[in-house]
Structures are given as C-alpha cells and as structure tokens.
Amino acid sequence: MKSIARFCGNCSCGCPELFVDASAPAERQVVITDDFGQKVEMSLDQLGSLVEAAKTGALDDLALTG
C-alpha cells in the first residue's frame, strides 16, 4: 500500500491515514485507517465522490470546531 495523506488533528490519539493499494480488487483499492487501527476500504470512484462532496462544500458542516 502507498500512503497518500495523513490527517492529524489536535489530539494525541494518532492520525487517520489514506492509502492506495493498486494490487487490491478495484472496489477495495482505497484504504482509510483510523486512530484505533480500524479501516474502511472503497473504490477510487467512491473516493472521487467523497472528494467532490468536499469540494462543493457538502461536508462543511461536519468540520465545525467547538
């Protein structure tokens, strides 16, 4: 797997990370790990949908800080 990005916030609990695994089946090539060792697998198309939603502002309310 190739690391693409690490998403570190303001905690000391670890950092989620985004990987691409070109050797995996197409529907599982994108892997996102969380701070606790769990993972989500998705296709590049699904990641593209997520990126598009972020670009259009559809996810802005999720990123509100308190």
Secondary structure, DSSP 8 states (H G I E B T S, - for coil): -EEEEE---SSSS---EEEE-TTS-GGG-EEEE-TTS-EEEE-HHHHHHHHHHHHHTTTGGGG---
